[in-house]
Amino acid sequence: MNNRFPEIRIQDLRSTGSETPWRVIYYRARAAVKKSFSTKAQAEAYRDELLEHWKNKTNPDDDAEANRLITGTGYTKAAAIKGFFENLRAAGATKIRPNATINDGIQAYKARQAMDSSIRPISISRSHALLKCLGERIGSRIAIGFTAKDAAEFLDSLPNKKGEPGKAKTNTKLNYYKLLRGVLRALGMPDPLKDLPKPSPSRDERIVRFFTPEQVIEILRATPPEYRGVILMAVFGCFRPYLLQELSADAVDPVRRTVDIPEYYAKDDKGHTLDTEFANGLNYYPGLPNLLWDWLKVYPYRPCGSWDKLIARIRKKTGYWIHDGLRHTGATYCYKLHGLDAVTKLLTHEGQHLAFKHYVGQTTREAAERFFALRPSDLDVAPPVSAPAKKGPIPWPADDVLAAMLQETSAVQVAKKLGCSDVAILKRCRARGIPKPGVGVWAKRHFDEGAKESFGSTSQKPAA
């Protein structure tokens, strides 16, 4: 239909008994945007407004911000709203109230989320939890006096999952950084905290973690068969999880060995068709690995309802998990085998520098070859069991030495020292006429240290 809004649907939810049963759904920036209305007429009007945005090549975010600033002015057309909003910006009319607190900004930010969910920097459930923490810690602060230095001190004091202050990971700091800017911007600041540098991960945090081939097989064994195709697309095709939640089964063509990426999923708002890999002895042409299609013949691809729930289910069975490890696994091994260009196309990275930073030097060629040698038959083969080591000859001591050892400790303890069984000790004593304490003597000595019992011989004459 178009690059920005390829599909706009009106969903009827009256059967659920909701107060806002009419929902408008469209895709933007590879994510589904949903907005609810109480009447069908309101939903259709919003759909028409989105279509007008597309025709005028304007941005709904500008519309949402403008509506907040010019409530009651009567401007409804997208082009007029955008122009008026730009005039407001140029005149510096977006100014924060002198007595507004951070909590006021949080409420304004939540209102913006309810108006247009596409503006949120992170998922709605996580952002609400972070906003609650933000309000509890610095909500009473006057927003206009909240400087970049104050924000940096707040970010540096964030605790990790164990509750240790000041040891939060960079991703946590980055989420709070985005929320702080969004909260202050919702109050009217045009460019809040511009002097605060964006948190960036350290070299150790940038290290890519991936699964070994043995762990990949273990994960697939723990995955329900109907969802193995999703895991295969992530681990061998390097697809992102959020894409696999929305990518339809029709987009995967096992006959042509292609995957059609819709335009509303791609970073450049253009549709793409990912082909299979090809090698002719001289050159290698990157694409989806042939190994992926060998697996999909056995376990066809079908989208999963919730990637997070599927991963949680697998993690309970395997006992471990690496964040985003499936996608990085195939990319790391592919980089080692085929070089930078293959990974750049496979993952649709923006440039070679990002791929190089992610995957260079992370594994060996031998491990990569083992990874791409995995086949569906590996799931039907039990894990290899190491054969017991062959025992060498028993280092028997001299007969008088063995007899002295048996007088000092039990046959079981002597057997451990010699690396054999107590039955072998008994056979040796019988064959060579070596005296050995009777049965139960060492048990009696254990319970009665003062017992002075003379040891009788249980030896027999050597066999003829």
Stockholm file with secondary structure:
# STOCKHOLM 1.0

chainA/1-464         MNNRFPEIRIQDLRSTGSETPWRVIYYRARAAVKKSFSTKAQAEAYRDELLEHWKNKTNPDDDAEANRLITGTGYTKAAAIKGFFENLRAAGATKIRPNATINDGIQAYKARQAMDSSIRPISISRSHALLKCLGERIGSRIAIGFTAKDAAEFLDSLPNKKGEPGKAKTNTKLNYYKLLRGVLRALGMPDPLKDLPKPSPSRDERIVRFFTPEQVIEILRATPPEYRGVILMAVFGCFRPYLLQELSADAVDPVRRTVDIPEYYAKDDKGHTLDTEFANGLNYYPGLPNLLWDWLKVYPYRPCGSWDKLIARIRKKTGYWIHDGLRHTGATYCYKLHGLDAVTKLLTHEGQHLAFKHYVGQTTREAAERFFALRPSDLDVAPPVSAPAKKGPIPWPADDVLAAMLQETSAVQVAKKLGCSDVAILKRCRARGIPKPGVGVWAKRHFDEGAKESFGSTSQKPAA
#=GR chainA/1-464 SS CCSSCSCEEEEECGGGTCSSCEEEEEEETTEEEEEEESSHHHHHHHHHHHHHHHHHTCCHHHHHHHHHHSTTSCCCSHHHHHHHHHHHHHHTCCCCCTTCBHHHHHHHHHHHHHHCGGGCSSCHHHHHHHHHHHHHHHTTSBGGGCCHHHHHHHHHTCCCTTCCTTCCCHHHHHHHHHHHHHHHHHTTCSSTTTTSCCCCCCHHHHCCCCCCHHHHHHHHHHSCGGGHHHHHHHHTTCCCHHHHHHCCGGGEETTTTEEEECTTTSTTSCCEEECBCEECSSCEECSBCHHHHHHHHHSCCCCCSCHHHHHHHHHHHHSCCCTTHHHHHHHHHHHHHHCHHHHHHHHTCSCHHHHHHHHTTSSCHHHHHHHTTCCGGGGTSCCCCCCCCCCCCCCCCCHHHHHHHHHHSCHHHHHHHHTSCHHHHHHHHHHHTCCCCCTTHHHHHHHCTTCCCCCCCCCCCCCC
#=GC SS_cons         CCSSCSCEEEEECGGGTCSSCEEEEEEETTEEEEEEESSHHHHHHHHHHHHHHHHHTCCHHHHHHHHHHSTTSCCCSHHHHHHHHHHHHHHTCCCCCTTCBHHHHHHHHHHHHHHCGGGCSSCHHHHHHHHHHHHHHHTTSBGGGCCHHHHHHHHHTCCCTTCCTTCCCHHHHHHHHHHHHHHHHHTTCSSTTTTSCCCCCCHHHHCCCCCCHHHHHHHHHHSCGGGHHHHHHHHTTCCCHHHHHHCCGGGEETTTTEEEECTTTSTTSCCEEECBCEECSSCEECSBCHHHHHHHHHSCCCCCSCHHHHHHHHHHHHSCCCTTHHHHHHHHHHHHHHCHHHHHHHHTCSCHHHHHHHHTTSSCHHHHHHHTTCCGGGGTSCCCCCCCCCCCCCCCCCHHHHHHHHHHSCHHHHHHHHTSCHHHHHHHHHHHTCCCCCTTHHHHHHHCTTCCCCCCCCCCCCCC
//
